[in-house]
Amino acid sequence: MNLDSGIAKIWRGTNTSPPGSLPVIEYNTLYFSSYYGDKTVGITRFWTAKVQDDRADALIQVQRNAGISTADRCELTPYFDEAAAGMYKILQCQQVTDEDGNPMTDLTLQRIEAIEDG
């Protein structure tokens, strides 16, 4: 797959609240950065997210990184579709190989504004 859609940055969160308080997570540590390619969110992936009260807004493929987790956040900087720019919650990470046999990571994403709006 061509990783020609833009740049994906994975941000790692840290708890900034004082001890004994509710956690306040700030995503201020850049963990990983990669070019990404857009993929189509299939019907099975869409409805699986819906059952979990999530919404699969995007599916991207980045270079393999097994350290990416669903606790991280993804910032997309697309080359063409500026409407896709912004922060996303990672719903699912899958370690896959592309059609050329290269190791890749698929990330299912939900836009952060969609989470806050309900």
N, CA, C and O atoms as a printed pandas DataFrame, in Angstrom:
     atom_number atom_name residue_name chain_id  residue_number  x_coord  y_coord  z_coord
0              1         N          MET        A               1    0.841   -1.183    0.000
1              2        CA          MET        A               1    0.000    0.000    0.000
2              3         C          MET        A               1    0.878    1.235    0.000
3              4         O          MET        A               1    1.920    1.277    0.654
4              5         N          ASN        A               2    0.453    2.218   -0.727
5              6        CA          ASN        A               2    1.157    3.495   -0.736
6              7         C          ASN        A               2    0.789    4.292    0.506
7              8         O          ASN        A               2   -0.390    4.471    0.811
8              9         N          LEU        A               3    1.787    4.764    1.212
9             10        CA          LEU        A               3    1.558    5.610    2.381
10            11         C          LEU        A               3    1.650    7.064    1.925
11            12         O          LEU        A               3    2.587    7.785    2.267
12            13         N          ASP        A               4    0.650    7.474    1.144
13            14        CA          ASP        A               4    0.707    8.777    0.485
14            15         C          ASP        A               4   -0.420    9.727    0.875
15            16         O          ASP        A               4   -0.657   10.716    0.180
16            17         N          SER        A               5   -1.114    9.449    1.966
17            18        CA          SER        A               5   -2.249   10.291    2.348
18            19         C          SER        A               5   -1.867   11.433    3.278
19            20         O          SER        A               5   -2.582   12.432    3.351
20            21         N          GLY        A               6   -0.752   11.302    3.988
21            22        CA          GLY        A               6   -0.341   12.349    4.916
22            23         C          GLY        A               6    0.582   11.807    5.980
23            24         O          GLY        A               6    1.229   10.776    5.797
24            25         N          ILE        A               7    0.635   12.517    7.102
25            26        CA          ILE        A               7    1.491   12.127    8.219
26            27         C          ILE        A               7    0.614   11.874    9.440
27            28         O          ILE        A               7   -0.250   12.684    9.774
28            29         N          ALA        A               8    0.844   10.740   10.101
29            30        CA          ALA        A               8    0.149   10.393   11.340
30            31         C          ALA        A               8    1.142   10.484   12.486
31            32         O          ALA        A               8    2.225    9.900   12.427
32            33         N          LYS        A               9    0.772   11.215   13.523
33            34        CA          LYS        A               9    1.599   11.319   14.727
34            35         C          LYS        A               9    0.846   10.659   15.874
35            36         O          LYS        A               9   -0.327   10.948   16.106
36            37         N          ILE        A              10    1.523    9.778   16.582
37            38        CA          ILE        A              10    0.937    9.085   17.725
38            39         C          ILE        A              10    1.445    9.763   18.993
39            40         O          ILE        A              10    2.650    9.862   19.222
40            41         N          TRP        A              11    0.503   10.227   19.810
41            42        CA          TRP        A              11    0.827   10.936   21.048
42            43         C          TRP        A              11    0.527   10.039   22.239
43            44         O          TRP        A              11   -0.524    9.402   22.300
44            45         N          ARG        A              12    1.450    9.996   23.175
45            46        CA          ARG        A              12    1.306    9.195   24.391
46            47         C          ARG        A              12    0.890   10.113   25.530
47            48         O          ARG        A              12    1.411   11.221   25.662
48            49         N          GLY        A              13   -0.049    9.654   26.354
49            50        CA          GLY        A              13   -0.575   10.466   27.445
50            51         C          GLY        A              13    0.128   10.235   28.764
51            52         O          GLY        A              13    0.661    9.156   29.025
52            53         N          THR        A              14    0.122   11.275   29.599
53            54        CA          THR        A              14    0.629   11.174   30.961
54            55         C          THR        A              14   -0.407   11.772   31.905
55            56         O          THR        A              14   -1.112   12.718   31.551
56            57         N          ASN        A              15   -0.490   11.218   33.095
57            58        CA          ASN        A              15   -1.419   11.690   34.105
58            59         C          ASN        A              15   -0.816   12.916   34.783
59            60         O          ASN        A              15    0.250   12.828   35.394
60            61         N          THR        A              16   -1.493   14.060   34.677
61            62        CA          THR        A              16   -0.971   15.306   35.241
62            63         C          THR        A              16   -1.691   15.729   36.518
63            64         O          THR        A              16   -1.441   16.824   37.023
64            65         N          SER        A              17   -2.571   14.897   37.048
65            66        CA          SER        A              17   -3.306   15.272   38.255
66            67         C          SER        A              17   -2.484   14.934   39.500
67            68         O          SER        A              17   -1.630   14.048   39.466
68            69         N          PRO        A              18   -2.746   15.644   40.596
69            70        CA          PRO        A              18   -2.036   15.323   41.835
70            71         C          PRO        A              18   -2.481   13.958   42.367
71            72         O          PRO        A              18   -3.573   13.490   42.044
72            73         N          PRO        A              19   -1.643   13.325   43.177
73            74        CA          PRO        A              19   -2.001   12.014   43.733
74            75         C          PRO        A              19   -3.316   12.080   44.512
75            76         O          PRO        A              19   -3.553   13.026   45.264
76            77         N          GLY        A              20   -4.154   11.085   44.328
77            78        CA          GLY        A              20   -5.438   11.008   45.008
78            79         C          GLY        A              20   -6.578   11.669   44.259
79            80         O          GLY        A              20   -7.735   11.519   44.651
80            81         N          SER        A              21   -6.284   12.396   43.191
81            82        CA          SER        A              21   -7.321   13.056   42.391
82            83         C          SER        A              21   -7.705   12.180   41.208
83            84         O          SER        A              21   -7.027   11.202   40.894
84            85         N          LEU        A              22   -8.800   12.548   40.559
85            86        CA          LEU        A              22   -9.174   11.855   39.332
86            87         C          LEU        A              22   -8.090   12.072   38.283
87            88         O          LEU        A              22   -7.513   13.156   38.208
88            89         N          PRO        A              23   -7.808   11.057   37.474
89            90        CA          PRO        A              23   -6.766   11.215   36.459
90            91         C          PRO        A              23   -7.129   12.277   35.422
91            92         O          PRO        A              23   -8.269   12.357   34.964
92            93         N          VAL        A              24   -6.145   13.080   35.067
93            94        CA          VAL        A              24   -6.257   14.052   33.984
94            95         C          VAL        A              24   -5.126   13.720   33.018
95            96         O          VAL        A              24   -3.953   13.933   33.324
96            97         N          ILE        A              25   -5.491   13.193   31.843
97            98        CA          ILE        A              25   -4.494   12.734   30.887
98            99         C          ILE        A              25   -4.185   13.850   29.895
99           100         O          ILE        A              25   -5.089   14.402   29.268
100          101         N          GLU        A              26   -2.901   14.177   29.759
101          102        CA          GLU        A              26   -2.433   15.129   28.750
102          103         C          GLU        A              26   -1.604   14.371   27.734
103          104         O          GLU        A              26   -0.679   13.641   28.091
104          105         N          TYR        A              27   -1.940   14.548   26.469
105          106        CA          TYR        A              27   -1.221   13.871   25.384
106          107         C          TYR        A              27   -0.152   14.821   24.858
107          108         O          TYR        A              27   -0.362   15.544   23.884
108          109         N          ASN        A              28    1.011   14.801   25.532
109          110        CA          ASN        A              28    2.060   15.766   25.235
110          111         C          ASN        A              28    3.384   15.122   24.829
111          112         O          ASN        A              28    4.369   15.832   24.624
112          113         N          THR        A              29    3.433   13.805   24.708
113          114        CA          THR        A              29    4.664   13.112   24.337
114          115         C          THR        A              29    4.492   12.471   22.967
115          116         O          THR        A              29    3.659   11.582   22.794
116          117         N          LEU        A              30    5.278   12.921   21.994
117          118        CA          LEU        A              30    5.229   12.325   20.660
118          119         C          LEU        A              30    5.910   10.966   20.721
119          120         O          LEU        A              30    7.109   10.878   20.985
120          121         N          TYR        A              31    5.144    9.906   20.476
121          122        CA          TYR        A              31    5.662    8.544   20.563
122          123         C          TYR        A              31    6.157    8.020   19.214
123          124         O          TYR        A              31    7.188    7.350   19.146
124          125         N          PHE        A              32    5.417    8.328   18.135
125          126        CA          PHE        A              32    5.716    7.736   16.833
126          127         C          PHE        A              32    5.150    8.639   15.747
127          128         O          PHE        A              32    4.098    9.253   15.924
128          129         N          SER        A              33    5.848    8.717   14.635
129          130        CA          SER        A              33    5.382    9.488   13.489
130          131         C          SER        A              33    5.650    8.684   12.226
131          132         O          SER        A              33    6.719    8.093   12.076
132          133         N          SER        A              34    4.671    8.662   11.312
133          134        CA          SER        A              34    4.799    7.859   10.100
134          135         C          SER        A              34    3.919    8.453    9.010
135          136         O          SER        A              34    2.909    9.098    9.292
136          137         N          TYR        A              35    4.312    8.229    7.769
137          138        CA          TYR        A              35    3.383    8.474    6.671
138          139         C          TYR        A              35    2.264    7.453    6.792
139          140         O          TYR        A              35    2.471    6.361    7.323
140          141         N          TYR        A              36    1.069    7.805    6.298
141          142        CA          TYR        A              36   -0.041    6.857    6.375
142          143         C          TYR        A              36   -0.784    6.794    5.055
143          144         O          TYR        A              36   -0.702    7.695    4.221
144          145         N          GLY        A              37   -1.514    5.699    4.895
145          146        CA          GLY        A              37   -2.393    5.513    3.756
146          147         C          GLY        A              37   -3.811    5.282    4.235
147          148         O          GLY        A              37   -4.031    4.565    5.211
148          149         N          ASP        A              38   -4.777    5.886    3.555
149          150        CA          ASP        A              38   -6.190    5.690    3.896
150          151         C          ASP        A              38   -6.668    4.334    3.414
151          152         O          ASP        A              38   -6.264    3.864    2.350
152          153         N          LYS        A              39   -7.529    3.709    4.204
153          154        CA          LYS        A              39   -8.189    2.471    3.808
154          155         C          LYS        A              39   -9.689    2.669    4.004
155          156         O          LYS        A              39  -10.114    3.616    4.666
156          157         N          THR        A              40  -10.473    1.790    3.439
157          158        CA          THR        A              40  -11.924    1.863    3.562
158          159         C          THR        A              40  -12.376    1.159    4.835
159          160         O          THR        A              40  -11.970    0.031    5.113
160          161         N          VAL        A              41  -13.230    1.848    5.612
161          162        CA          VAL        A              41  -13.822    1.224    6.795
162          163         C          VAL        A              41  -14.912    0.282    6.299
163          164         O          VAL        A              41  -15.919    0.730    5.752
164          165         N          GLY        A              42  -14.716   -1.008    6.487
165          166        CA          GLY        A              42  -15.678   -2.003    6.017
166          167         C          GLY        A              42  -16.899   -2.091    6.910
167          168         O          GLY        A              42  -16.916   -1.540    8.011
168          169         N          ILE        A              43  -17.906   -2.778    6.438
169          170        CA          ILE        A              43  -19.174   -2.897    7.163
170          171         C          ILE        A              43  -19.010   -3.632    8.487
171          172         O          ILE        A              43  -19.639   -3.265    9.479
172          173         N          THR        A              44  -18.174   -4.663    8.514
173          174        CA          THR        A              44  -17.964   -5.420    9.750
174          175         C          THR        A              44  -17.268   -4.554   10.794
175          176         O          THR        A              44  -17.670   -4.539   11.958
176          177         N          ARG        A              45  -16.244   -3.846   10.390
177          178        CA          ARG        A              45  -15.514   -2.969   11.319
178          179         C          ARG        A              45  -16.430   -1.848   11.815
179          180         O          ARG        A              45  -16.394   -1.489   12.993
180          181         N          PHE        A              46  -17.254   -1.293   10.912
181          182        CA          PHE        A              46  -18.171   -0.216   11.278
182          183         C          PHE        A              46  -19.163   -0.677   12.343
183          184         O          PHE        A              46  -19.338   -0.006   13.360
184          185         N          TRP        A              47  -19.815   -1.824   12.113
185          186        CA          TRP        A              47  -20.831   -2.303   13.047
186          187         C          TRP        A              47  -20.231   -2.857   14.329
187          188         O          TRP        A              47  -20.876   -2.802   15.376
188          189         N          THR        A              48  -19.021   -3.387   14.279
189          190        CA          THR        A              48  -18.349   -3.828   15.502
190          191         C          THR        A              48  -18.091   -2.632   16.411
191          192         O          THR        A              48  -18.280   -2.726   17.623
192          193         N          ALA        A              49  -17.665   -1.521   15.847
193          194        CA          ALA        A              49  -17.460   -0.301   16.635
194          195         C          ALA        A              49  -18.787    0.219   17.173
195          196         O          ALA        A              49  -18.861    0.666   18.317
196          197         N          LYS        A              50  -19.833    0.163   16.354
197          198        CA          LYS        A              50  -21.154    0.656   16.756
198          199         C          LYS        A              50  -21.691   -0.116   17.960
199          200         O          LYS        A              50  -22.289    0.469   18.863
200          201         N          VAL        A              51  -21.476   -1.431   17.968
201          202        CA          VAL        A              51  -21.926   -2.270   19.087
202          203         C          VAL        A              51  -21.241   -1.838   20.382
203          204         O          VAL        A              51  -21.835   -1.925   21.457
204          205         N          GLN        A              52  -20.003   -1.377   20.288
205          206        CA          GLN        A              52  -19.244   -0.939   21.462
206          207         C          GLN        A              52  -19.494    0.538   21.803
207          208         O          GLN        A              52  -18.766    1.110   22.614
208          209         N          ASP        A              53  -20.504    1.157   21.199
209          210        CA          ASP        A              53  -20.801    2.585   21.369
210          211         C          ASP        A              53  -19.651    3.475   20.905
211          212         O          ASP        A              53  -19.410    4.539   21.476
212          213         N          ASP        A              54  -18.952    3.039   19.880
213          214        CA          ASP        A              54  -17.894    3.815   19.252
214          215         C          ASP        A              54  -18.300    4.091   17.814
215          216         O          ASP        A              54  -19.316    3.585   17.337
216          217         N          ARG        A              55  -17.503    4.896   17.129
217          218        CA          ARG        A              55  -17.769    5.167   15.725
218          219         C          ARG        A              55  -16.447    5.129   14.964
219          220         O          ARG        A              55  -15.534    5.899   15.262
220          221         N          ALA        A              56  -16.346    4.249   14.001
221          222        CA          ALA        A              56  -15.132    4.126   13.194
222          223         C          ALA        A              56  -15.169    5.190   12.101
223          224         O          ALA        A              56  -15.800    4.999   11.062
224          225         N          ASP        A              57  -14.488    6.311   12.340
225          226        CA          ASP        A              57  -14.473    7.416   11.384
226          227         C          ASP        A              57  -13.420    7.242   10.306
227          228         O          ASP        A              57  -13.589    7.728    9.188
228          229         N          ALA        A              58  -12.331    6.553   10.633
229          230        CA          ALA        A              58  -11.238    6.403    9.669
230          231         C          ALA        A              58  -10.490    5.107    9.935
231          232         O          ALA        A              58  -10.462    4.598   11.055
232          233         N          LEU        A              59   -9.889    4.593    8.877
233          234        CA          LEU        A              59   -9.007    3.430    8.963
234          235         C          LEU        A              59   -7.755    3.792    8.191
235          236         O          LEU        A              59   -7.813    4.087    6.997
236          237         N          ILE        A              60   -6.616    3.769    8.879
237          238        CA          ILE        A              60   -5.357    4.123    8.225
238          239         C          ILE        A              60   -4.351    2.999    8.409
239          240         O          ILE        A              60   -4.489    2.147    9.286
240          241         N          GLN        A              61   -3.332    3.023    7.550
241          242        CA          GLN        A              61   -2.250    2.049    7.649
242          243         C          GLN        A              61   -0.936    2.817    7.774
243          244         O          GLN        A              61   -0.642    3.703    6.972
244          245         N          VAL        A              62   -0.148    2.462    8.796
245          246        CA          VAL        A              62    1.150    3.089    9.033
246          247         C          VAL        A              62    2.221    2.007    9.055
247          248         O          VAL        A              62    1.915    0.815    9.028
248          249         N          GLN        A              63    3.478    2.435    9.105
249          250        CA          GLN        A              63    4.563    1.476    9.231
250          251         C          GLN        A              63    4.413    0.716   10.545
251          252         O          GLN        A              63    3.899    1.256   11.525
252          253         N          ARG        A              64    4.860   -0.533   10.563
253          254        CA          ARG        A              64    4.674   -1.404   11.731
254          255         C          ARG        A              64    5.277   -0.793   12.988
255          256         O          ARG        A              64    6.435   -0.376   13.012
256          257         N          ASN        A              65    4.448   -0.755   14.039
257          258        CA          ASN        A              65    4.888   -0.368   15.368
258          259         C          ASN        A              65    3.988   -1.084   16.361
259          260         O          ASN        A              65    2.829   -0.709   16.538
260          261         N          ALA        A              66    4.517   -2.106   17.004
261          262        CA          ALA        A              66    3.719   -2.908   17.928
262          263         C          ALA        A              66    3.480   -2.203   19.255
263          264         O          ALA        A              66    2.700   -2.688   20.075
264          265         N          GLY        A              67    4.136   -1.065   19.483
265          266        CA          GLY        A              67    3.975   -0.344   20.738
266          267         C          GLY        A              67    2.789    0.596   20.782
267          268         O          GLY        A              67    2.470    1.126   21.846
268          269         N          ILE        A              68    2.129    0.817   19.664
269          270        CA          ILE        A              68    0.952    1.694   19.630
270          271         C          ILE        A              68   -0.186    0.999   20.360
271          272         O          ILE        A              68   -0.432   -0.188   20.147
272          273         N          SER        A              69   -0.882    1.740   21.227
273          274        CA          SER        A              69   -1.991    1.141   21.976
274          275         C          SER        A              69   -3.245    2.002   21.853
275          276         O          SER        A              69   -3.201    3.121   21.342
276          277         N          THR        A              70   -4.349    1.463   22.324
277          278        CA          THR        A              70   -5.615    2.192   22.279
278          279         C          THR        A              70   -5.660    3.316   23.310
279          280         O          THR        A              70   -6.593    4.119   23.292
280          281         N          ALA        A              71   -4.687    3.395   24.202
281          282        CA          ALA        A              71   -4.608    4.500   25.157
282          283         C          ALA        A              71   -3.966    5.737   24.534
283          284         O          ALA        A              71   -4.023    6.820   25.116
284          285         N          ASP        A              72   -3.357    5.587   23.362
285          286        CA          ASP        A              72   -2.700    6.699   22.671
286          287         C          ASP        A              72   -3.712    7.484   21.837
287          288         O          ASP        A              72   -4.853    7.056   21.662
288          289         N          ARG        A              73   -3.284    8.629   21.330
289          290        CA          ARG        A              73   -4.090    9.439   20.424
290          291         C          ARG        A              73   -3.319    9.618   19.123
291          292         O          ARG        A              73   -2.088    9.604   19.112
292          293         N          CYS        A              74   -4.056    9.788   18.022
293          294        CA          CYS        A              74   -3.447    9.918   16.703
294          295         C          CYS        A              74   -3.833   11.276   16.117
295          296         O          CYS        A              74   -5.008   11.641   16.090
296          297         N          GLU        A              75   -2.843   12.007   15.655
297          298        CA          GLU        A              75   -3.073   13.289   14.980
298          299         C          GLU        A              75   -2.781   13.100   13.497
299          300         O          GLU        A              75   -1.673   12.719   13.119
300          301         N          LEU        A              76   -3.780   13.368   12.662
301          302        CA          LEU        A              76   -3.609   13.230   11.218
302          303         C          LEU        A              76   -3.371   14.594   10.585
303          304         O          LEU        A              76   -4.071   15.565   10.873
304          305         N          THR        A              77   -2.370   14.642    9.718
305          306        CA          THR        A              77   -2.093   15.815    8.894
306          307         C          THR        A              77   -2.139   15.347    7.446
307          308         O          THR        A              77   -1.116   14.950    6.889
308          309         N          PRO        A              78   -3.335   15.392    6.828
309          310        CA          PRO        A              78   -3.472   14.870    5.462
310          311         C          PRO        A              78   -2.890   15.825    4.425
311          312         O          PRO        A              78   -2.815   17.035    4.640
312          313         N          TYR        A              79   -2.479   15.248    3.296
313          314        CA          TYR        A              79   -1.965   16.052    2.189
314          315         C          TYR        A              79   -3.093   16.657    1.358
315          316         O          TYR        A              79   -2.948   17.764    0.839
316          317         N          PHE        A              80   -4.213   15.950    1.225
317          318        CA          PHE        A              80   -5.264   16.383    0.307
318          319         C          PHE        A              80   -6.556   16.767    1.018
319          320         O          PHE        A              80   -7.078   17.856    0.777
320          321         N          ASP        A              81   -7.083   15.920    1.876
321          322        CA          ASP        A              81   -8.389   16.111    2.495
322          323         C          ASP        A              81   -8.237   16.808    3.840
323          324         O          ASP        A              81   -8.071   16.147    4.865
324          325         N          GLU        A              82   -8.293   18.139    3.846
325          326        CA          GLU        A              82   -8.103   18.898    5.080
326          327         C          GLU        A              82   -9.206   18.627    6.102
327          328         O          GLU        A              82   -8.997   18.850    7.295
328          329         N          ALA        A              83  -10.367   18.155    5.670
329          330        CA          ALA        A              83  -11.451   17.843    6.599
330          331         C          ALA        A              83  -11.087   16.681    7.515
331          332         O          ALA        A              83  -11.668   16.542    8.592
332          333         N          ALA        A              84  -10.142   15.850    7.109
333          334        CA          ALA        A              84   -9.733   14.698    7.918
334          335         C          ALA        A              84   -8.680   15.061    8.958
335          336         O          ALA        A              84   -8.307   14.220    9.775
336          337         N          ALA        A              85   -8.196   16.293    8.939
337          338        CA          ALA        A              85   -7.158   16.703    9.890
338          339         C          ALA        A              85   -7.729   16.756   11.298
339          340         O          ALA        A              85   -8.904   17.068   11.489
340          341         N          GLY        A              86   -6.893   16.449   12.282
341          342        CA          GLY        A              86   -7.311   16.560   13.672
342          343         C          GLY        A              86   -6.863   15.392   14.519
343          344         O          GLY        A              86   -6.091   14.537   14.086
344          345         N          MET        A              87   -7.375   15.380   15.750
345          346        CA          MET        A              87   -7.016   14.346   16.718
346          347         C          MET        A              87   -8.061   13.235   16.712
347          348         O          MET        A              87   -9.258   13.481   16.559
348          349         N          TYR        A              88   -7.575   12.007   16.882
349          350        CA          TYR        A              88   -8.425   10.827   16.865
350          351         C          TYR        A              88   -8.082    9.911   18.029
351          352         O          TYR        A              88   -6.926    9.811   18.440
352          353         N          LYS        A              89   -9.094    9.250   18.548
353          354        CA          LYS        A              89   -8.917    8.176   19.522
354          355         C          LYS        A              89   -8.665    6.893   18.739
355          356         O          LYS        A              89   -9.329    6.641   17.733
356          357         N          ILE        A              90   -7.713    6.080   19.189
357          358        CA          ILE        A              90   -7.427    4.810   18.529
358          359         C          ILE        A              90   -8.354    3.749   19.117
359          360         O          ILE        A              90   -8.275    3.436   20.305
360          361         N          LEU        A              91   -9.230    3.199   18.281
361          362        CA          LEU        A              91  -10.157    2.166   18.726
362          363         C          LEU        A              91   -9.556    0.773   18.635
363          364         O          LEU        A              91   -9.834   -0.084   19.474
364          365         N          GLN        A              92   -8.730    0.544   17.615
365          366        CA          GLN        A              92   -8.176   -0.789   17.393
366          367         C          GLN        A              92   -6.838   -0.675   16.671
367          368         O          GLN        A              92   -6.671    0.148   15.771
368          369         N          CYS        A              93   -5.889   -1.515   17.081
369          370        CA          CYS        A              93   -4.583   -1.637   16.408
370          371         C          CYS        A              93   -4.457   -3.065   15.915
371          372         O          CYS        A              93   -4.658   -4.008   16.681
372          373         N          GLN        A              94   -4.129   -3.231   14.655
373          374        CA          GLN        A              94   -3.936   -4.564   14.087
374          375         C          GLN        A              94   -2.596   -4.618   13.381
375          376         O          GLN        A              94   -2.279   -3.755   12.562
376          377         N          GLN        A              95   -1.807   -5.640   13.704
377          378        CA          GLN        A              95   -0.529   -5.861   13.031
378          379         C          GLN        A              95   -0.804   -6.736   11.812
379          380         O          GLN        A              95   -1.241   -7.879   11.950
380          381         N          VAL        A              96   -0.548   -6.204   10.625
381          382        CA          VAL        A              96   -0.885   -6.887    9.371
382          383         C          VAL        A              96    0.314   -6.824    8.425
383          384         O          VAL        A              96    1.322   -6.182    8.720
384          385         N          THR        A              97    0.187   -7.492    7.299
385          386        CA          THR        A              97    1.136   -7.323    6.198
386          387         C          THR        A              97    0.354   -6.794    5.007
387          388         O          THR        A              97   -0.788   -7.192    4.779
388          389         N          ASP        A              98    0.975   -5.894    4.246
389          390        CA          ASP        A              98    0.281   -5.342    3.084
390          391         C          ASP        A              98    0.398   -6.292    1.897
391          392         O          ASP        A              98    0.956   -7.383    2.017
392          393         N          GLU        A              99   -0.131   -5.871    0.756
393          394        CA          GLU        A              99   -0.163   -6.742   -0.424
394          395         C          GLU        A              99    1.230   -7.074   -0.955
395          396         O          GLU        A              99    1.390   -8.023   -1.723
396          397         N          ASP        A             100    2.245   -6.293   -0.550
397          398        CA          ASP        A             100    3.624   -6.570   -0.965
398          399         C          ASP        A             100    4.388   -7.393    0.068
399          400         O          ASP        A             100    5.562   -7.706   -0.131
400          401         N          GLY        A             101    3.726   -7.746    1.172
401          402        CA          GLY        A             101    4.364   -8.529    2.221
402          403         C          GLY        A             101    5.103   -7.702    3.257
403          404         O          GLY        A             101    5.817   -8.257    4.092
404          405         N          ASN        A             102    4.944   -6.374    3.220
405          406        CA          ASN        A             102    5.610   -5.504    4.190
406          407         C          ASN        A             102    4.820   -5.468    5.496
407          408         O          ASN        A             102    3.590   -5.423    5.465
408          409         N          PRO        A             103    5.498   -5.487    6.640
409          410        CA          PRO        A             103    4.787   -5.414    7.920
410          411         C          PRO        A             103    4.212   -4.014    8.140
411          412         O          PRO        A             103    4.926   -3.020    8.006
412          413         N          MET        A             104    2.930   -3.938    8.474
413          414        CA          MET        A             104    2.235   -2.666    8.665
414          415         C          MET        A             104    1.343   -2.756    9.904
415          416         O          MET        A             104    1.132   -3.836   10.457
416          417         N          THR        A             105    0.828   -1.611   10.326
417          418        CA          THR        A             105   -0.131   -1.530   11.421
418          419         C          THR        A             105   -1.370   -0.805   10.916
419          420         O          THR        A             105   -1.271    0.305   10.393
420          421         N          ASP        A             106   -2.542   -1.429   11.072
421          422        CA          ASP        A             106   -3.818   -0.791   10.753
422          423         C          ASP        A             106   -4.375   -0.166   12.022
423          424         O          ASP        A             106   -4.406   -0.808   13.071
424          425         N          LEU        A             107   -4.818    1.093   11.931
425          426        CA          LEU        A             107   -5.408    1.798   13.060
426          427         C          LEU        A             107   -6.831    2.209   12.716
427          428         O          LEU        A             107   -7.059    2.911   11.730
428          429         N          THR        A             108   -7.787    1.772   13.528
429          430        CA          THR        A             108   -9.170    2.220   13.413
430          431         C          THR        A             108   -9.315    3.425   14.329
431          432         O          THR        A             108   -8.981    3.355   15.512
432          433         N          LEU        A             109   -9.818    4.537   13.781
433          434        CA          LEU        A             109   -9.823    5.808   14.500
434          435         C          LEU        A             109  -11.222    6.389   14.649
435          436         O          LEU        A             109  -12.081    6.214   13.784
436          437         N          GLN        A             110  -11.433    7.085   15.763
437          438        CA          GLN        A             110  -12.662    7.842   16.002
438          439         C          GLN        A             110  -12.264    9.285   16.292
439          440         O          GLN        A             110  -11.430    9.549   17.158
440          441         N          ARG        A             111  -12.870   10.217   15.556
441          442        CA          ARG        A             111  -12.542   11.643   15.726
442          443         C          ARG        A             111  -12.879   12.078   17.148
443          444         O          ARG        A             111  -13.924   11.711   17.685
444          445         N          ILE        A             112  -11.991   12.858   17.752
445          446        CA          ILE        A             112  -12.154   13.295   19.143
446          447         C          ILE        A             112  -13.400   14.162   19.311
447          448         O          ILE        A             112  -14.110   14.001   20.303
448          449         N          GLU        A             113  -13.697   15.078   18.381
449          450        CA          GLU        A             113  -14.892   15.923   18.506
450          451         C          GLU        A             113  -16.152   15.077   18.549
451          452         O          GLU        A             113  -17.118   15.440   19.220
452          453         N          ALA        A             114  -16.156   13.951   17.840
453          454        CA          ALA        A             114  -17.325   13.068   17.843
454          455         C          ALA        A             114  -17.529   12.453   19.216
455          456         O          ALA        A             114  -18.665   12.184   19.607
456          457         N          ILE        A             115  -16.450   12.225   19.957
457          458        CA          ILE        A             115  -16.550   11.668   21.301
458          459         C          ILE        A             115  -17.145   12.709   22.239
459          460         O          ILE        A             115  -18.026   12.391   23.038
460          461         N          GLU        A             116  -16.671   13.955   22.150
461          462        CA          GLU        A             116  -17.131   15.010   23.041
462          463         C          GLU        A             116  -18.569   15.417   22.758
463          464         O          GLU        A             116  -19.305   15.763   23.682
464          465         N          ASP        A             117  -18.985   15.382   21.478
465          466        CA          ASP        A             117  -20.341   15.776   21.115
466          467         C          ASP        A             117  -21.363   14.699   21.445
467          468         O          ASP        A             117  -22.554   14.989   21.559
468          469         N          GLY        A             118  -20.905   13.450   21.602
469          470        CA          GLY        A             118  -21.806   12.354   21.941
470          471         C          GLY        A             118  -22.254   11.691   20.759
471          472         O          GLY        A             118  -23.024   10.734   20.842
